Amino acid sequence: ADSGNHGSLGLDGFSVVLRLVAHVQAGCAISPDLVHKPPARLPHFGGGGCSPPQSMPSQDMRGRSLAPTLASPRSPGGSTSGLGAVPSQSQLRKYARLFLRTDLDRDGSVTMGEARELFQRSGLPDDALGHIWNLVDMQRMGRLGFPEFVAGMHLVGRARQAPPHMAPLPPGPTLPPELMTFLHGIQLNPSELAMQGSRSRS
């Protein structure tokens, strides 16, 4: 999956890992042929978890130093009302409409500048927004494709709804596996999803 030997994985590389995990869980032996073969079912993960990494992204959306103030994990059984661990189909259609409105130059991605006003409209502090951006900008390109934008908007929504005593954001430096699996499973582009939402309201 790490074909360039960079020591890290982007969305595509992580998707390959998830695909291979699913094949192994189904009893298949790992081979290069499985990289492009869709598994019969999605991979499943136990509830054990592991300790969060100590390193954190260093800057917020405005280029300022980002202290790891959001690294404490959510307490067991804690939840936010309205938004689950992954978006619902109606939320995905909403994010698709927002993506199309935010992608001002219509290049199929959203830059930090294009996303800044939308993210800041949430009222979250800059350190939280910077942490979210660094979680979803996995390629460190300063721009988000549609799946990464979906992840960012969903994390912003969950952070807004969380009670004050809870830490709603994953500690990083990567997104939770269930959210990554969901992003990999998005089959339609934002225009198709937005049209789907329009038809459902008519």
KAVENRA-V450973 format. One record per run of one state. SS is the DSSP state (~ for helix, > for strand, _ for the rest). FROM is the first residue (numbers start at 1). TO is the last residue. If there is no record, write none. Layout:
((SS | FROM | TO) (SS | FROM | TO))
//
This chain:
((_ | 1 | 10) (~ | 11 | 25) (_ | 26 | 31) (~ | 32 | 36) (_ | 37 | 58) (> | 59 | 59) (_ | 60 | 64) (> | 65 | 65) (_ | 66 | 88) (~ | 89 | 102) (_ | 103 | 109) (> | 110 | 111) (~ | 112 | 120) (_ | 121 | 125) (~ | 126 | 136) (_ | 137 | 142) (> | 143 | 144) (_ | 145 | 145) (~ | 146 | 161) (_ | 162 | 176) (~ | 177 | 184) (_ | 185 | 189) (~ | 190 | 201) (_ | 202 | 202))
//
